[in-house]
């Protein structure tokens, strides 16, 4: 089970998280009838989500999509682009004139229908069902991600939101305090497999415990559940179904402190009648090589700690050993294998030379990360080790980097950077308080002088063998885009780097985003054209929705922008209407977007009064806002869903009921605000003929109901097609449902409900590593989010920047940036990249001053290891390819499995290549064979 640590921010965008046992299906919470203003909701919830975590307190997961809608409803700035907001914001209570005259009466915030919001629609009921495993009311899907799928809110905030909006089911977790004193919320528990010695071959009992549970508490609860006498029972860590460690002397230690992992076996050993024990203890107390419990002589408090667990045998090659997956730890295993196969790094730690510079004052790690890394490599490079379970190393990493303490899939590059940073600090010769060093620009000085100064300053703070191996220098040149005669400022600095991150797309491409829009035409049958068609468009991320619509219109014949309405469909319901001024960055490429052609698009627009409230004071304040103009349309926009009573009851959240099932895509059209039932039903009939019915197809009977926006599957009010009385259509948008005859075969036009956006076509042409490096060192203009402050112009500008290699390190780490993240989306790039196994020459990507010297430095590299990512962003897997310094052969490391592979197999993996480790020629192991020529330019 997984522990996740979220980054704290306002409004729970990253609270931290705990697991609880399955409960009976919770009741669906009904929303309160009384409503309050968005402003009051904001003021009541904001203080709750900003409170620090408290151990023992309850927290709740909430669907991120719904939560984002609520943030927009209350006007929180984190979900809106500043460029797209109204000039004048919503009126705050303190801005109201308490002595207003009769023409501008002041109405309290709690009574206003709309006083603080940047969007127009109040969210519907909370729906957390998509966060849960199928058939469960508490088990969370392993693939959900805290950045895009859910948020964590405290119990008080959850209760408020539920009282206002209703819904569920509630997903409750509890905060715990770790031994280090930190407080986290445990999303998942720790699954343990419990055996009894009297029937050790039987199916084990599965239990879920918090990782903070003590051995004493665990033993007591297990003995009670299994009917054993605690006084006549011993508890063992039965890792890999072997007697690994007797836990009787560690009763007050936590499960995490004993290095328990997910699905860790536990043995309850029952005492024999003669008072002896079935398993006779030995000096090592376990069945593994080297003992299951060691004393760390370098531990300040000298306490016993569990070691990594080796398996004895004959490896494929010395050092070519597997690493056991401890539960979604393939990212860690892949990273360790790459670092293990860097000879100078490995020799420094395995030989224990690192102890001469061990830094006990290192921030957080205090030398323990270096010790655990050395112990792990020592086991991996023994002659008789075939596999190691890196339990202790994982524990140490999780102690100092909490994002790695659980059992969720992580990024191998993030772990590599953390481990290298930690090893640098743990072996840093600069101990204690580090001096402040100011970055100095060149100001006309030579590259050699400024580079030497930069490296000297860096060494004043970080000086270790790991720095010697992995740290290089970039030359960074930043130019103000203003004309030379106006500014001409150019900043030149030399910056240390630990790795180079190579984008797979250009900066221009990174600023674009692609969408798939499903276009629904108004008069399809009459004009003999397709009713539905899909278009792919690409726009800049910082433009408005209107620009997106304009690009889509260009792809469709005879379609006018002024007659288009863009909506998002989610769960077969209209989730959101997009306004022209909204930011495109708030839309995810995978969202189901429908672009409707209607006769009167203005009928769907929201007026200023509906948006901000109806008081005169509010109206005066917003009069200057560009979107404060009320709709001039005399029509009302109507959304029509299609539904039918299913033959079988629907089951949801543990209860069954016969509800109506939604089908197909909705219809949008406009009717006069004084329309009667006859007029509205006639318009529905026209829409069915244009969009749904086939010319010669059957026409099942149907009825029209007026329904709630968020519950179109609930019965609603029947609309009589023979009634000529006005329907009193007051809202800007009204929602109706066509209910088809029960049991009737639906028209073919309603089968489009499975029409989902296909990803916008992405160029997947093969790239070369040399081309990526060339693009990396070329001039690029910074975007608005990365604007540079020009001290001459006294403002932030979109400057031009250029990076070049100046000092190349012995070990070059290159990351191919396959993962792209924004506030709203994430994706994996499957661009094939061809990378050389030998002879990568960086000289053409380096500064001229570093090349044009009498004795130029070596800049040619050979590949030593690669961390490979397989699969999708949410459910991928990591493996490693490494070249052994023992025999020069390539090996594939897939967790515990190791096999020798050919050079062709390594070269062929162009889509999976993620992190590349190159070793400079002057550090090349002799086992790699004679030097190939020429180098790859």
N, C-alpha and C positions, 0 to 999 in steps of 0.2 A: 504494500500500500504506500501511497505517495504523500510526502509532505511538500507543500508548496509555500513559498515565501513571496508575497506580493509587495511591490514597492509602494509605500504609502503616498497618497496624494489626496487632495480635497475630494469630498464626495465619494469616498470609498473606492476610488479608482485604484485599488491596490491595498485593501486591508490584508491582514495576514491570518492564517486560518487554522476544525477538528472532527474526528470521525465518531459517529454514533451507531448504535445497532439499529437494524431495520425495525420500523414501527408499523403498526396497522395503518392502512391508507388514511391520510389526514383529510379532514373535511375541506371542501372548497370554501374559501373565505369569501363572503359576500361584501361588496363595497358598501360603504356608508351612503345613505341617501343624501345627507347634508354635504354640501361642497364648500370648499374654501378656495381662496385665490391662489394662483401659482406662487405669488410672493410669500404668502403665509406658509405654504408647503416648504418653500425654500428655507425660510427662517427657522422652521421647526426641525427640519431634518439636518441641515448643515452642521449645527453644533454636535449632533450625535455622531456623525460619520468622521468628524475631526478628532474625536477623543482617542487617546492612546489605547492600545490593546491591554486588556486586563485578564490575567490568568483565571480560568474558571468561568469566564463570561461566555455567553452564547452568541454566535454570529450566524448569519444566513447568507446563502448564495442567492443571487438574483440574476435573471437572464439579462445579458449585456445589451441586447437589442432593445428590450423594453426599458432598461435603465437609461439608455441613451435618449430614447424618446422622452422620458421623464425629465432628464437634464435639459433637453431643449424646451420642454414645456415651461420649466421654471426659469429659463433664461440663463443657465450656467455657462460661463464663457468658454469652458474647456471643450465644448462640442460645436462651437461656431467659429467660423473664420472671421477675423476682424474686418476683412475687406467687404464682407457680405452683410454686415449688420446695418440696421437703419442708422441714419445720421443722428437722430435723437433716440435715446433709449427709453425703456419703459419707466413710468413715473414711480418713484419710491415714496413711501409714506412721509419721510421727513422733508420731501420736496413739496408736499401739499401746503397750501396756504390755509392755516387753521382759522383765519379770519375771513375766509372767502365770502363774497357776496352771494346774493340769491341767484345770480346768473351763473355762478360757478360753484355749485354746492360741493362740499367735501364729503365723500363717502368713504368709510373706513375700508382698509385693505381687505378685511375679511368678507366684505359684502360685494366687492367688485367681481365681476365675472372674469375679468382679464386685466391684470395689472403688471405682470412681469413675465414676458415670454417672447422668444425670438421666432417661434414657430406657431402654427395655428391650431394644431389638433391636440386635444387632451388624450393621453395614452389610455388604452383599454385595460382589461384585466391582466394581471401578472400571469405569465405562462412559463413555468420552469420545466415543463415536461421534456423538452428536447435536451436538457442537461443530464437526464437520468438514463441509466441502462434500461433497455426494453423490459417491461414487466416489473420494474422496481420502483419504489416510492422514496428511496433514500440513497441507493448506490449510484454514484456519479460516473459518467462515462470517462474512460481513461484518456480519451482523445481531446477533451475540452481544454481550452486554454484561457487562463485568467485575463489575458490582454484583449481577447476578442469575444469570448463566449459568456463570461459571467463576471460579476463583481461581488464583493463581500460587504455586507452592511451589518451593523450591530443590531441586537434584538429589538431595542426600542425603535430604531429607524424602520425595521421590517414591520413591526406592529402598526406603525403609523401608515406606511405605504399600503399595507393590507386593508386597513380600515377605510382608506380613501378609494382604493381601486379594486380590492378583492383579488381572487385568483390563488394560484399556488402551483404545485404543492410546495409546502415549506421544506427547505433543505437546510437542516440545522447542523452546525458544527460548534465545537467548543475550543477555547483558547487554552493552551498549556504553557507552562514555564519550563524551559530547558535547563539542564544543569549549569549552563553558562550564565543563566539569569535572563536570557532573552525570552520574550513571549511571542509565540506563534500560534496559528490556528491550523490544526491538523486536518487536512481534507480527508485523508484515508487513514485507517488504522494499520497495524502491523499484523499480517496474517501468520499464525504459527500452526504447525502440524504436530499434534501431541500424540506420543506413543506411550504404551505401558509395557514395562519389561516382561510382564507375564504373558503378553500376546503381541510381541513387537511387530509381527508380520501382518497384523490386522490393519484395516483402513484407519489412518490416524484421525483424531478429532481435530476439526478446524476451528480455531478461535481467533478473534480479532481483538487486539489490545493496543492501547496507546504506547508509543515508544518510551514514554516516561513512566510506565508501570514498573514497579520494582520487582525483583526476583521473589521477594517475600510475598508480595501481593499476588503475583502470578501463581506461585506454588499453592498458596492457600485456596485460591479460586478453582484451580484445576483439581486439587485433591477433593474439594467439596463436590465438584461436578462429577468426578469419576469415582466417588465413594472410597477414597483412600485415606489412610491415617497419616497425616503429615509427619508424625514422629517416626513412622516406619517407612518413609519415602524419601528418596534423594532425587534432586532435579538436575538434569544434565543438558548442556548444549549439545544436541545430537546432530550437528551440522553434517550434511551429506550422509546421514544415517550412520555416523560413527561417533564413538565417545570422544568428543572434542574437548569439553571442559566441564568439570564438576562445579556447579554453581552454588553449592551449599555455603561456601565461605564468602559469597558475594551477594548476600540476601538483600542488602540495602542499595545495591547497584541497579540502575535502570536497564531496561532491555536495550536501549541504544548504547549505554555505557558498556554493555557486554557484547557489543558489535552484532546484535541480532539483525538479520536481514529479512526481507519479505519471504514468506513461505519457509522460514527457518524451522527445522525439526527440533522438537523438545522431547526428552525421554524422562518419564517418571519411573525411577527404578525402585521396585518393591523389595523390601528386606526379606531374606529367607527366614524360615521358622527358627533356625539355630542362631539367628542374629547376624549372620554373615550377609554379604551383598553379592548378587550375581556377577557383577563386574569387579574384578580385583584391581584396585588402584596401583599404578606404577609411578615411578619417579617423574614421568612426564605427564601423567594424568590424562593421556589421550592416545588415540590410535593413529596420530599423524606424525609426520616427520618433524622433529625439532620441538615438539610440545605445543600445546594449545594455549599456554599462558606464559608470558615472558615478563621479566622485570626490566623496565627501561632504566638503565643506569643514568641516563641523561634527563630523566623526568625529575623536575624539581621536588615533587612530593613523593617520589619513589613508589608510586602505587602500581599494582599489577595491571597490565592491560593485555587484551587479546591480540594475537598476531594475525597476519594474513595466513591463509591456510593453503599449504602446498600439497600436491599429490605426487607420490614417488613413482618413478618409472624411467623409461628410456625415451628422451625427446627425439623428435625428428632431427633436430640439430640443437646444439647448445644455444640457449637463448630463445629458440623457437618454441615457446610454450604458450599454452592457451590461458586466458583469463576468464574465470567463471562469471557469467552474468548473474548479478545479485538482484535483478529486478529492474529492467529498463536502464541498465548501466553499460550498454554497448557503446555509447558515446565516450564514456570514460575508458573502457577497454581499448577502443581504437586509438585514443589519444596517448595512453600509456605505452602501447606497442610502438608508436612512432618515436616517442621520446626515448624509449629503451634501446632503440636501434640507432641512436646517435652516439657513436663510439666515445668521443671525448667527454660528453655529458655523463654517459653511463660509467665510464672509468673513474671519473671524479667522485661519484657517489659510492660505487661498489668498493672502491679501494679505501673508503673512509677518509680520504684526503679532505673531504668537506668539513670534518670535525675540527680541523685547525682554524677554520674561520666561522664556526657555528655561532650564530647571533641570537643569544637568549633574550635580547631586547627587541627583537623584531615585532612589529605591530601585529597583534592578534596571534600570529603563528608561533612566535617564541622558539623557533628552531624545530618545532615538532613536525612540520610538513616535510622539511628536509630529511629528518630522521625516518619518517614513515616511507618516504620515497626511496631512500637508500636501502631500507629493510626489504621493500618489495622487489627492487631490482636485484638485490642479493639473492633472494629466493628464485627469481626468474632465471638467473644465470648460473645456478648450480648445475652440476653435471647430471643429476638424477631427478630433476623436476620436470614434470610433463604439463602441469597445470597449477594455477594459483587462484585462490578465491581472495581478491584484494579487500577483505572486510575492514582491516584496520586503516588502510589508505583511504578508503571511501569515508570512514568515520572521521578521520583527521581533516579531510577536505571539507566535509559537511560542517565540522566544528567552526571553521574559519570562513567558509563561504556558504551561507545558509541556503542559497538557491540550489546547492548540490546535495543537501542533506536528506532529501526524500528519494523517491523511486520513480520519478517522472522523467520522460525523455528530455534531454537538454542538448545544447549545441556543443559539439566537440571543440570548436575553435574557442568558445568562451572558457571551457575548462583548460585548454592548453595555455591560454593567456594567463588565467588565474594561477595555474601551477608554476609557470615560468616566473611570474611576478613574485609568487610566494617563495620560490627557491632562491631567487635573487636576494630577497630581503633576509631570508634565513641564513644566507652565507655572506651577507654584506659586511665588509670590513669597516664601514662607517656605522658606528653604533651610537645609540642614544639620539639626542636632538640633532637634526640635520640643519646645516646652515641654509639661510635664504639666498638663493641665487637669482639674479635678474637676467632675463633674456636680453641680449644685446644684439642690435642689428649691425649689418656690415658697415653702413655709412661710408662706403668707398674703400674700405679695407679689402685686402686680397682674400680669396676663398680659403687658402691654407691657414691664414692667421685666424679668421673667424671660426673655421671648423675646429682648429686646435683649441681655441678658447671655449667653444661649445662643449667639446668632449671633456675638457678639463673641469668645467663647471658641473657637468653631469657626474663625473667621478667624485666630486665633493659630496654627493648625496647617495650615489649608488656605485659601489666598487666590488664586484664579485667575479668569480669564474664564469658564472652564467651570463653576466654582462659581456665578458670577453667573447663568449661564443655566439650570442644571439643579437647583440645590439649594434646597429649601424647608424649612419647619419644621412638624412635627407637634406638637400639644399632646397629651401622654400623661397620662392620669389612671388611677391604679391604686388600687383600694379593697380593703381587707381584708374578707373575707366574714363575719368575726365581728360580732356585734351591736355597735351603737354604744356601748352602756354597757360592753361588755367591752374593745373595742379602739378602733374608729373611725378607724384610721390611713388616711390618703389621701395618696398621693404624686402630685405634679404636676410634670412636667418638660416641656421643649421639646426635641425631638430633630430634628436635621437628617436629611433624606432625599433620595435621588437618584432614586428611583422609588417608585411605590405599587403593591403587589402585591394584586390583588383576587381573593379566592377565588370560585370559581364555585359552591361549595356552602357551607352554613353550618358553623359549628364543630361543631354537634351531628352533622350528616351526616358530617363528616370523621372523627368518632370512631366511626362505624359502618362495618361491612364486610359485604358481601353474599356469600353462598355458594349454590351449586347442589348439592344432595345427591340422589343416586340411591338411592331406598329400595327394598330387595328384601325382600318379605314371605315369611314362612316357609311358610304353608299357602295358597298362591295358588289352586291348582286345586280343593282341597277346599272352600274357602269361596267359590269363584267370584268372585275379585277379581283385579285386575291384579297380575302377579308383580313388575313393575318400574314405578315412577313417579318423576318428578322433582319436587322442591320447591325453592322459592327462599326463603331466610330471611336476615334481617339482624340482626346482633347488635353490641354494643359490642366494640371491638377488644381491650379489656383483660379480657374475661371468659374463663372456662374452656371447655374442650370440652364439658363437661357442659351448660352453658347453651346451646351450639349445638345439641346433641342435643334438649334440651327444646323449643327453638323449632321444630325440624323435626317433632317428634312432634305438635305442635299442628296441623300441616297435614295429618296422615294419620289417617284414621278407625281407631279401635280399635288404636292402636299405643301401647305402653307404653315409657317411658324405660328401665326396668330390664331390658328384653329387647333392647336395642339395642347393637350393636357398630359403631363407626365406623372405617373403614380408608381408606387412599389407594391407588389403583391407578395404577401407572406402568409403561409398557412391557408392559402386559397382565399384570403381576405385582403381588401384594400388596406394596406398598412399605413401608407403615407401619400399625401399629395405634395409634390415639389413645387415651390414657387420659383419664379424666374431669378430672384436675387440670391437664392441659396447657393452655398458653395458646393462644387462638385466633389471636393475632398471628403464630404460627409457620406458619399455613396460608395459602396463596395462593388468591385467589378462583378462579384458573383450574385449581387442582388437581382431579383426578378423585376425588371423595369418594363412597364407597359406605356406606350405612347399612343394616346387616343386622338383620333381626328373627330372633332365635334363641331356643331354648327356655331355655337356661342361659347368660346372658352372663357369669356369673362364671367359667365354664370357660375363658374367653379372658384372664382377668386373670392378671397375673404376681405371684408371691408375693415377699415381702421377701427370702427366701433367693436366689431366682433373680435378683432385681434387684441386690442388693448383695453377695452372697457367702454363704458357708456357715459362716464361723467364728463361734464364740461371742462373741468380742470385737466383731465387727461387729454381731451380732444385738443385743447389749446396747446398743450406741450408737444403733441405729436403732429401738429399741423404742418411743420416744415419737413417731416420725414418723407423721403421719396416714395415709400410704399404706403403712405397714410391715406392715399386717395381711395375713397370708397368705390366699389364696383358700380359702374353705370348701367349694368345689365338689368333688364326687367325680368330676366329668366332665372330659374333655379336649376342648379346642376343635380342630376340624379344618377346614383350608382345602383346598378341592378345586378345582383348575384343570382346564380342558378342553384336550386337545391331539390332534393328528393328524399322522401323517407326511405331509409334502407330496409332490405328484407330482414336483416338481423340487427339486434340491439348493438349499440356502440358501447365499448368498454373503455373507461378512462379513469385513472387514479383509483382503481379498485372497485368502481361501481358501474353498473350497466343501465342504459336507458335508451329509448328509441328517439333519437334526435335526428334532425334532418342533415343530410350529407351534402356538402357543397360540390359542384361540378363545374368544369370548364372555366373560361375566363369571364370576368364581369363585363357588363356593357355600360357605357357612359353616354348620356345625352342630356339635353336641356329641354325644359318645359316652362311655360309661363308660370309666374309665381301664384297666379290665381287659377291654375289648372284644376279641372275636375277629375274624378276617377275615370270617366270616359276618355278624357284627353290623354291622361297618363297611360292608361292601358293600350290606347291606340298607338302611342309612341313606342311602347314595349313591343307590340305586335309588329310594327314596322322594323324595329331593330332585329327581331327574331328572323324576319324574312330576309333582311340584308346580310346578317352575319351568321346565323345558326342553321336555318333550314336549308336543305338541298332542294333544287327545283322540283324534282319528282319524288322527293323523299317523304316519309310519313310525318304527320304533324300531331304529336300527342297533345292532349288537353293540358292546360296550365292555368294557374291563378297567380295574382300579384298580391304581395303583402308588404306593408310598410314595416320596416324592421329597425332595430338598433344598430348603430354603426359597428359596434364591436361584437355583436351577437346576431349575425345574419342567419344563423342556423336555428334560432329560436323563433317560435311561431309568428309573433307580430300581429298587426292589424290588417284584416282583409280589406282590399280596395275593390269596390263594386264597379265593374266596367260599365254598368248602366246608369250610374249615378252622375248627375250633372252639377252637383253642389261642389263648390270650391274646397280643395283639400287643406287649405291653410298651410301652404308650404313656406314656413318662416325661415328655416335654416338655409344657409347658402348652399349646402350640400345635403340632399336627402338620400336615404338608403332604402332600397326596396329589394325584394327577392321574388323571382319567378319560381313558383313551386310546381314541379312537374308531377303528373299523375303517378301515384304509387304503383310500382311494378311495371310501368311502361318503359319501352326501349327508348333511350334518349337519342336525340338527333346527333348525327356525326359531328356537327359543329361544336358539341360539348366535349369531345374527346381531346380537346387542346389543353386540358388541365395538366397534361404531362409535358407540355412544351416548356422547356427550361432554357435559360440562356446558355449557349455554348461559349466557351472562352474565346475572346477575341484572338484572331490569328496572330501568333508571335513568330517573328523570324527566328528559326532555330538553326541557321546556317552555322557550320562548324567554324570555331575560332581557333586561333593558335595562341599559345602562351606568349609568344613574342609580340603578337598584335595587341594583346591585352596590356603588356608592359609598355608598348609604344604609346597606346592611348593613355596609360597611367601617367606618363611623363610629359604629355602635351599640355599646352595652355588650355585652361577651362575657365569659364565665367561662373562665379559663385551665384547661387540662387538667392531669392529673398530671405529664406530661412538661415542662410549662412553668410549674410552680409557682413562686410569687414568695415571697421571704423577707420576712416581716413582722418588723421589728425590735421592735415592741411585743409580739407574740405569741412571738417567739423561735423561729419555725419557718416552714417553707415551706407556703404555703397556696394553694389554688386561687382566686386573687383575681379580682375583676372589673376589666376593662380597657376603656378607651375612647380611641380616637384621633380627632382632628379636625385638619383643615387650619388652619394659622394664617398661615403665609406661603406663598403659592403662587408657584412659580418661573415665569420666562418660558417655559420649555419643560417641559411636564409629560409624564413617561413613565409609562404605565400598563401593567402586565402582567396579562393575564387568565390566572390560574393553571390552565392546561389539563392540566398534568402533575402527577400525584401519585405520590410515592415513599415507600415504607416500607422497613424492613429486608428485607421478604419479597416485596414486590410493587411494580408500577408500572403506571400506566394513563394513558390520555389521555381527557379529558372532551370530549365532542362537543356540549356545551351551546351552542345558538345564542345569540349576544349581539348585540343591536341597539345600535349606537353612532352618535351624531350626527356628521356631517361638519363642521357648523358650529354655534356657539352653545352649547357645553357650559358651563354655569354652575356653578361650585363653591361659590358663596356659601352655599347651603343646607347644605353639608357642612363649613363653616368655623366657627371659634369666633365667638361673639357679639361678643367684643371686637374682632375683626378686621373685622367688618361695621359695627358701630355707631360709626362715627367720622364726623366732618364730611366728609372727603374719602376715601371708602372705596377701597381698591385695586381694580384691574381683576382680576376672577376669571372672565372669560369666555374660552373657548378655541375654536380651530378646528383640525381635524385636518390635519396636514401629512404624515404618513407612517404606514405600518402594516407590520409584519413578519407575514407570514401563514404558518401551518404547514398543510401538506396531508398527509393520509394517517394512518398509524398511528404508534405510539410508536417502534417499531424501524425502520421503513422509510419515514419521511416525507420531505417536501421543503419547502423554504422559498422563498417569493417575497416581493416587496415591492410595495406600492402607495404612490406618493408624488405629492404635488402640486407641480408645478414653480413656482418663484418667477419664472420667465421669462414664462410665459403663463397661469399659473393653472390649467392643465389637469392631469388625473390621468393617470399613466402606470403601466403594469405592468412590473416588472423581474423577469424570470425568467432568472437568470444572464446569459448573453450576449444574450438576446432582450429587446427593448424595444418596447412598443406603447402607443399612446394609448387610453385606456379612458373609458367614460362614468361619470358619478356613480352611476348605477343599479348598475353592475357592482361598484363599490367597496362600496356600501351593502348589496348582496346577500350579501356574503361574511361571514356571521355565525358560521359554525362554524370557519372558518380563522383569524379574527382572533386574534392572540396578543399582540403588543406594539404599543401605540398611542402615537404622538408627537403631542401637542397643542401648539400655539403660542398664546401669550396674545395677546389682541386688540391690545394696544399694541405688539406686535412683528409684527403681521400684515403680510405683503407687500402692496403696492398692487396687484400683479398678480392677487391673489385676488378683486378686484372690490369693489363697495360692500358695506358691512356689512349682513348680513341681520338682521331683527328679527322677533319677539323672540328672546331667548336661550332655549335649552332648559333647563328647570328639572328 
